[in-house]
Amino acid sequence: MNGGKRIKFATAIGIIIGVLVLFAAAIRLQSQRASLAATQAALQGMHQRALYDMAKHTDNLQVHLSKATVASSTPQSIFLLTAAWNEADAVVENLGQLPLAGLNLSRTFTFFSQVADYSYSLAKKQATGEPLSSSELQKLSELTQHVKQLSSSFHELRDKWGKGNIPLVQPTTPRGGGAATAAAQAAGFSDGFAKIDERLQNEIPTLTYDGPFSDHVIKRKPKMLEGAAQINSDQAIDIALRFLEKNRAELKDVRVDPRSAGNLPTYKVSIVEMEGGEPVHVDVSKAGGQVVLTLKPRFPAQASLSIADATSKGADFLRRKGFTDMVPTGFVREDNTVLVSFVSQSGGALIYPDMIKTRVALDNGEILSFDALNYVMSHSPRTLPKPKLTPDQAKAKVSSRIQPERVRLALIPTPSYNEVLTYEILGRSPASGDRFLVYVNAEDGREEMIMKLLDTDEGTLTL
C-alpha cells in the first residue's frame, strides 16, 4: 500500500471511529435522559400518592373525631380516639413525603401531631376509668371543625395539582418555556401549603393537655432559671473556664457566640487549648449563667478503666461542680468511652426529671461531655407528697407474671412534664427471663408506666 492510500485508509478509519464515538455518546446521553425521566416519573408518582393519601387520612381523621364526640360507651370512644391518633400520624407521615422542604410548615406539622397526641391522651385517660370532661368533648368538637376545613383545603390541592401531568417539584434540568411553566406550577403547589400553614398560625387556638406536643410543653421554660439575672458574654467565658478548670492565659484561643434560639438561650463558648487543637464547646445559659452542656471532641484509643471506675469519676466530677446527692442509674459504653446517667435523690426517692449525663474517657477518666439540659429544665425546690401506699401494697399491684426483685420510690415525668411520685419495681418474668421496671402510682396504685430492660454488650437499655 503506497503512502497516499495509507493516508486515505487512516482517515477513513478515523472518521469511522469518530462516528462510533459520537454514536456511543448519543446513546449514553439518551440513556441518561431516559433514566432521569424515569426517576422523575417515579418521584412524581410518589409525591402524588402522598398527596392523595394525605387527603384520605385527613378525611378519615375528621370522621373518627366527629364520631368520638357523640360516642356513649367507653370502649367505642377509646376505639375511635385510637383510630384518630393513627390517622393523624399518617397525615404527618404523608406531609413529610411531599416536596416541600423549602417551606416552613411547622404549624401544620405541629397541629396534626397535637391532634394525634391529644386523641391518644384522651383514649389513655378513659382506659384508666376516667370519663371525658365537657371541656375535653368541646375541644374535640373544635378540632373536628378545624380538621374538616383542612380536609377541604387538601382536597382542593389534590384536585388541582394531583394530576399525572402536573409536576409537584421543579424540574432538575429546566429548558425552554415548558420547564418555566412546570416551575411556576410547582411554585403554585408550594404556595398552597404555605397559605394553609399561615392560616393555622392565625386561626388555631392553643391546645393544652397531658402530652408532649401540648402548647404549654412546647413553650416551657427552664424551671431552674426562673427569675435569674442575665449575664453578658464576658461572664459566660469566665463561667466556662472555671467549670473546665482552665486558666485563660494558658489557652490558645477563646471565643463566644451570643446567637442562640429556643426556650433556653445560651452563650456558646469555644475554647482552643493548643495550636491546631479541636475546640472544647461550652454552652452557658444567658439567664443565671448555668453551664448546660460541654463537649470535648477526643476519641480515646484504648481503655484501661472499668465501668465502675468511670462511674466513680463521673460522680466525683459532679460533686466538684456542686451537684450533690446524684445517683447513677445506667450507662452505655461507646468505643472507649462510657456515658453515665445520674439523677438526683430527695427524701429517699430518685428524681428522674433531674438527670445529668457525663461521658467519661476509659483511658484516663477525663470528662469528655457534660449534659445537664434535663436538670436545668426540670430542677426546682420540691416537696414530695407522702406515699399513701406501702411498698408491699405497690408490689401487689404488679402482674402475677412478674416476680418483684427491688422496690424504691421514684419521681417520674409524665409526657407533658408534670411529675408523679411512684414506686419503681424491678421485676423479672419467670416465663421469659425478661426484666422490667414497673412504675406504680404511690398515691392511688395506678400502673403509670412499664419499661423493658435489655442487656447488651454496651450497657442496659430501657425500651
Helices and strands as residue ranges (DSSP letters): H 3-68, H 74-95, H 106-127, H 134-161, H 176-203, H 215-218, G 223-225, H 233-244, G 248-250, E 253-257, E 266-272, E 280-285, E 291-295, H 307-320, E 326-334, E 337-346, E 349-361, E 367-371, H 373-378, H 391-396, E 403-413, E 419-428, E 435-441, E 447-455, E 460-462
